[in-house]
Amino acid sequence: MSSSASSVTILGHYIGGAVRKPSGDVNTSDVFNPATGAVTGKVTLATQADVDAAVAAAKAAFPA
């Protein structure tokens, strides 16, 4: 992951054993290095569709 603010890595969601791009509009939040305060990456914020996909994957992985 790059430490320069102009080339930070944007991380997706890990759902069902794979990293997925977020659905819908992409909103992100900065990830900071706590020692320096520098932005080291960005994480995508989940949409309702992303949450639904994660719940479905979890239910499939752990059936009742």
ABEGO torsion letter per residue (X at the ends): XBABAAABBBBBBBBGGBBBBBBEBBBBBBBBBAAAGBBABBBBBBBAAAAAAAAAAAAAABBX
